[in-house]
Amino acid sequence: MVKRFIVAIPAILLSLSCAPGGAGGRVYFASAPQKAVIYSDGEIVLEDRLEADRLVEDTVFLPESLDLKTVSVTQDGKRVKYFTIERRSATVRQKNAEPASAEGYLLTFPQYDRKGEIVLRYSVNGVTWRPRLDVEIKDDRSLEMYLNAIISPGENELKDCQLTLVYANSAFRTAGAAERYDIGKIDLVKNRTAYYILSSTSVEYALYYRWDVDRDDAVKQVVAFDNPLPASVDSLPYMLISDNVVVGQGDIDRLQPRAKVELACGGEKSLKTYRKVATKEDTAKKFLAFNHDLLYRVSNALDGDVLVRVYYTKRIGEVHRNVYRFRTKPSARPGEFFVWDLTVPKGDAREISFNFDSDEKNVQEYLRYDDFEGGR
């Protein structure tokens, strides 16, 4: 388990003077972290191990994006009791670069014991990363899944730094091994977004067609497979790719290990839909006075038989629970849906029909197909 740490400064003298220029021509070394842990909620923890030869007058330069409340210093396993931070411009030598003037902070250790190295930990603002899933269809049975990291360093730069990415939503949560990605040494360049493949795996998939009758009239092609990735990810953007063309994109609300994943492609124009909705009112009934009769039909103009899965969102009712009567029984009733699996032969059509009694006269769907009869 990897636990995030954000620590306060125990004993610190902070000066926010803004004196221009360097200090008597001194050239300070910039902090060059050897390790960085970036969290998906926007936190980053940097670690720099400082030897005496990287300190000029017991001072090191920190970037302008420094988050002051996160500075922590240890030596020989113990917290350093006293140091100062001054905000100012200075002449600074970055790693493998010529000295140049920069705005930032000078961190000084007035009581530095030169016999041991100093371990400096701090955070900077503006570094973020987020995951993205690319799903590439390879053939009629298999696809390749790529879990990518999109890393944005903002105004910061990290050179030759051991980078770890952690997917976590809270500073108070711990992350397991499945949510931690050690990606090795890479450079993050100022204002340049980096893309890195965290993992890839092949998986078999099934293809079917889906009609969500509460959304629109389009029958969409769906790629379905079992998720082989070990981590749980919320609001995961995805792209579905076939023959180097993006055929679908969106967000997966929550990607869970071993869960079924269904990604929609574009609409299939050769599958035509028809619907009919009629509403009648029985004025003699005190409750459930409105009867809604529904019919949905799919016609197949493709070259072969297809499986079309029809989804209808259950309506519970306002005051009293709706009473359903099915002329075509659902194949399944998962969660909030009624689902029918229709095998539609080439050149033919299949339909479903049912009705229900309700206290509701209108729902959004019926505003478009208004065949209301009686009681008005």
C-alpha positions in Angstrom: 0.0 0.0 0.0 1.2 3.5 -0.8 0.1 6.2 1.6 0.0 9.8 0.5 1.8 12.3 2.8 1.3 16.0 2.9 3.1 17.5 5.8 3.2 20.9 7.5 6.4 22.9 8.2 7.3 22.4 11.9 9.6 25.4 12.5 10.1 27.8 9.6 11.0 31.4 9.1 9.4 32.7 5.9 10.3 35.9 4.2 8.2 37.1 1.3 10.6 39.9 0.1 10.7 40.5 -3.6 14.2 41.9 -4.1 15.2 42.0 -7.8 18.3 40.4 -9.2 20.8 37.9 -7.7 22.6 38.3 -4.4 26.1 39.6 -5.1 26.5 37.4 -8.2 25.9 34.1 -6.5 24.6 31.3 -8.6 22.3 28.8 -6.8 21.6 25.2 -7.7 18.0 24.5 -8.5 16.3 21.6 -6.7 16.4 18.5 -9.0 14.1 15.9 -7.6 15.1 12.2 -8.1 11.6 10.9 -7.3 8.0 12.2 -8.0 4.7 10.7 -7.0 1.7 12.3 -8.9 -1.8 11.6 -7.7 -4.8 11.7 -10.0 -6.6 14.4 -8.0 -3.8 16.9 -8.6 -1.4 16.4 -5.8 2.3 15.7 -6.4 5.1 14.8 -3.9 8.7 15.5 -5.0 11.8 14.1 -3.3 15.3 15.6 -3.6 18.4 14.2 -1.8 20.8 17.1 -1.3 24.6 16.6 -0.8 26.8 19.5 0.4 28.1 20.2 -3.1 24.6 21.1 -4.3 24.2 23.8 -1.7 25.6 27.3 -2.2 25.9 29.0 1.2 23.7 26.2 2.6 20.9 27.3 0.2 19.0 25.6 -2.7 16.6 27.2 -5.1 12.9 26.0 -5.4 10.5 26.8 -8.2 7.9 29.6 -8.2 5.1 27.0 -8.3 6.2 25.7 -4.8 3.3 24.9 -2.4 4.8 26.3 0.8 2.7 24.3 3.3 4.1 21.0 2.0 7.9 21.6 2.6 9.5 18.9 4.7 13.2 18.4 5.5 14.9 15.4 7.2 18.5 14.5 7.9 19.7 11.1 9.3 16.0 10.2 9.6 15.2 13.1 11.8 13.2 16.3 11.0 15.4 19.4 10.5 14.2 21.9 13.2 15.1 25.1 11.5 15.3 26.5 8.0 14.2 29.6 6.1 12.4 30.3 2.9 12.7 33.6 1.0 10.8 34.4 -2.1 12.9 36.3 -4.6 14.6 36.4 -8.0 18.0 34.8 -8.2 20.6 33.5 -10.7 20.0 29.8 -10.9 21.7 26.8 -12.5 19.2 24.2 -13.6 20.4 20.6 -14.4 22.6 20.6 -17.5 21.8 24.3 -18.3 23.6 27.6 -18.2 22.8 29.9 -15.2 19.8 32.2 -15.7 17.7 34.6 -13.7 14.5 33.0 -12.3 11.7 33.8 -9.9 11.2 31.4 -7.0 12.2 30.6 -3.4 15.6 30.3 -1.7 15.6 27.5 0.9 18.4 28.0 3.5 19.6 25.7 6.3 21.4 28.0 8.8 22.3 25.0 11.1 23.3 22.6 8.3 25.4 19.6 9.4 27.5 18.9 6.4 28.2 15.3 7.5 25.0 13.9 6.0 22.7 14.4 3.1 19.4 16.3 3.4 16.2 14.8 2.2 13.9 17.5 0.9 10.2 16.8 0.1 7.7 19.3 -1.3 4.9 19.8 -3.7 4.4 22.1 -6.6 1.2 23.4 -8.2 0.0 22.7 -11.7 1.0 19.1 -12.3 -1.9 16.7 -13.0 -2.5 13.3 -14.6 -5.6 11.4 -15.7 -6.2 8.0 -17.2 -7.7 7.3 -20.6 -8.7 3.9 -22.2 -8.1 3.2 -25.8 -9.8 0.1 -27.2 -8.6 -1.1 -30.6 -10.5 -3.8 -32.5 -8.0 -6.2 -34.0 -10.3 -8.8 -35.7 -13.7 -10.4 -35.5 -12.9 -11.8 -32.0 -10.2 -9.9 -30.2 -9.4 -6.4 -29.2 -6.4 -4.6 -27.6 -6.9 -2.5 -24.5 -4.5 0.3 -23.7 -4.7 2.2 -20.4 -2.9 5.5 -21.0 -1.7 8.2 -18.6 -2.1 11.8 -19.8 0.4 13.9 -17.8 0.3 17.7 -17.8 3.2 19.4 -15.9 1.9 23.0 -16.3 4.8 25.4 -15.7 7.0 22.8 -14.1 9.8 20.7 -15.5 11.2 17.3 -14.2 14.4 16.0 -15.7 15.6 12.4 -15.2 13.1 11.8 -12.4 11.8 8.4 -11.2 8.0 8.9 -11.8 5.2 7.1 -10.0 1.5 7.7 -10.8 -1.2 6.9 -8.3 -4.9 6.8 -9.0 -6.6 8.1 -5.8 -9.5 10.4 -5.2 -8.7 11.7 -1.7 -5.7 12.8 0.4 -7.0 10.5 3.1 -7.2 7.3 1.1 -4.5 4.7 0.5 -3.8 3.2 -2.9 -3.2 -0.5 -3.5 -0.7 -2.0 -6.0 -3.3 -2.0 -8.7 -3.7 1.7 -8.5 0.1 2.5 -8.5 2.1 2.8 -11.7 5.9 3.0 -11.5 6.9 4.2 -15.0 10.6 4.8 -14.5 12.6 7.8 -15.5 11.1 10.2 -18.0 11.3 14.0 -18.6 8.4 16.3 -18.1 8.8 19.5 -20.1 7.1 22.8 -19.3 3.7 23.2 -20.9 4.1 19.9 -22.9 1.6 17.1 -22.2 3.0 13.6 -22.0 1.2 10.4 -23.0 2.4 7.1 -21.5 0.9 3.6 -21.9 0.5 2.2 -18.4 -0.7 -1.3 -19.5 -2.0 -3.2 -22.5 -3.8 -6.5 -22.8 -5.7 -8.5 -25.4 -9.3 -9.7 -24.7 -12.1 -11.4 -26.6 -15.3 -9.5 -27.3 -18.8 -10.0 -28.5 -20.7 -7.7 -30.9 -24.4 -7.0 -30.7 -26.9 -4.1 -31.5 -28.6 -2.1 -28.8 -31.7 0.2 -28.9 -32.3 2.4 -25.9 -35.9 3.3 -26.6 -36.0 6.1 -24.0 -33.1 8.0 -25.7 -33.6 8.1 -29.5 -34.6 6.0 -32.5 -31.0 4.8 -33.4 -29.9 1.2 -33.1 -26.2 1.3 -32.1 -23.5 -1.3 -32.4 -22.0 -2.3 -29.1 -18.7 -4.0 -28.3 -19.0 -6.0 -25.1 -16.1 -7.7 -23.1 -15.0 -8.5 -19.6 -12.6 -6.0 -18.1 -9.2 -7.6 -17.4 -7.7 -4.6 -15.7 -7.1 -4.9 -11.9 -7.8 -1.2 -10.9 -11.2 0.5 -10.4 -11.4 3.8 -12.2 -14.3 6.4 -12.1 -15.4 8.5 -15.0 -12.9 7.0 -17.4 -12.8 8.5 -20.9 -12.5 6.0 -23.7 -11.9 5.8 -27.5 -13.0 2.9 -29.6 -10.9 2.4 -32.7 -11.3 0.2 -35.7 -9.1 0.2 -38.8 -7.3 3.3 -37.4 -10.6 5.2 -37.3 -12.3 6.3 -34.0 -15.8 4.7 -34.2 -16.9 5.6 -30.7 -16.0 7.6 -27.7 -17.4 8.7 -24.3 -17.0 8.0 -20.6 -17.3 4.8 -18.6 -19.0 5.8 -15.3 -17.0 3.3 -13.3 -14.6 0.7 -14.6 -14.4 -2.3 -12.2 -12.2 -5.4 -12.3 -13.9 -8.4 -14.1 -17.0 -6.3 -14.8 -18.8 -6.4 -18.1 -17.9 -3.4 -20.3 -20.1 -2.2 -23.2 -18.9 0.5 -25.6 -21.3 2.0 -28.1 -20.3 2.7 -31.7 -22.3 4.8 -34.2 -25.8 4.1 -35.2 -26.6 1.4 -37.8 -28.8 2.9 -40.6 -29.8 -0.5 -42.0 -31.7 -1.3 -38.8 -34.9 0.8 -38.9 -37.1 1.4 -35.8 -40.7 2.2 -35.3 -42.7 2.9 -32.2 -46.3 3.5 -31.2 -47.5 4.8 -27.9 -51.2 5.2 -26.9 -52.5 6.5 -23.6 -56.0 6.1 -22.3 -57.6 7.3 -19.1 -60.2 5.4 -17.1 -62.1 8.1 -15.2 -63.9 5.5 -13.1 -60.6 4.5 -11.4 -59.3 6.5 -8.5 -55.8 5.2 -8.7 -53.6 4.1 -11.7 -56.2 5.7 -14.1 -53.8 6.0 -17.0 -53.0 3.0 -19.2 -50.0 3.4 -21.5 -49.8 0.9 -24.4 -46.4 0.6 -26.1 -45.1 -1.1 -29.3 -41.5 -1.2 -30.5 -40.4 -2.7 -33.9 -37.0 -3.3 -35.5 -36.6 -4.0 -39.2 -33.4 -5.5 -40.6 -32.0 -4.5 -44.0 -28.5 -5.9 -43.3 -27.0 -9.0 -45.2 -27.6 -11.4 -42.3 -29.5 -12.1 -39.1 -28.6 -9.8 -36.1 -29.2 -9.7 -32.4 -30.8 -6.5 -31.2 -31.0 -5.9 -27.5 -33.9 -3.5 -26.6 -33.6 -1.5 -23.4 -36.5 0.2 -21.7 -36.1 2.2 -18.5 -38.5 1.0 -15.8 -41.0 3.6 -14.5 -42.0 3.0 -10.9 -44.8 5.5 -10.6 -45.5 8.6 -8.5 -48.0 7.8 -5.7 -48.6 4.1 -6.5 -46.4 1.5 -8.2 -47.1 1.0 -11.9 -48.6 -2.3 -12.9 -47.0 -3.9 -16.1 -48.6 -6.4 -18.4 -46.2 -8.0 -21.0 -47.4 -9.4 -24.3 -43.7 -9.9 -25.1 -41.9 -11.0 -21.9 -38.5 -9.4 -21.2 -35.4 -11.6 -21.5 -34.0 -10.0 -18.4 -34.8 -7.3 -15.8 -31.4 -6.0 -14.7 -31.5 -3.0 -12.3 -33.5 -0.1 -13.8 -34.1 -1.8 -17.2 -36.4 -4.2 -18.9 -34.4 -5.9 -21.7 -35.5 -7.9 -24.7 -33.1 -9.9 -26.9 -34.5 -9.9 -30.4 -33.0 -12.1 -33.2 -34.1 -10.2 -36.3 -33.7 -12.2 -39.6 -32.4 -10.6 -42.7 -35.2 -8.7 -44.5 -37.6 -9.2 -41.7 -38.8 -7.4 -38.5 -39.4 -8.2 -34.9 -41.4 -6.3 -32.3 -42.2 -6.1 -28.6 -45.3 -4.8 -26.9 -46.6 -4.3 -23.4 -48.7 -1.9 -21.4 -48.9 -0.5 -17.9 -51.3 1.3 -15.5 -50.0 4.4 -13.9 -50.9 7.6 -12.0 -48.8 9.5 -14.6 -50.6 11.0 -17.6 -47.4 12.0 -19.4 -43.8 11.2 -19.4 -41.1 12.7 -21.6 -41.3 10.0 -24.2 -45.0 10.6 -24.7 -44.6 14.3 -25.3 -43.2 13.3 -28.7 -45.7 10.6 -29.5 -49.0 12.0 -28.3 -51.8 9.5 -29.0 -53.7 10.3 -25.8 -57.3 9.1 -26.0 -60.2 9.9 -23.6 -60.4 11.8 -20.4 -59.3 15.2 -21.7 
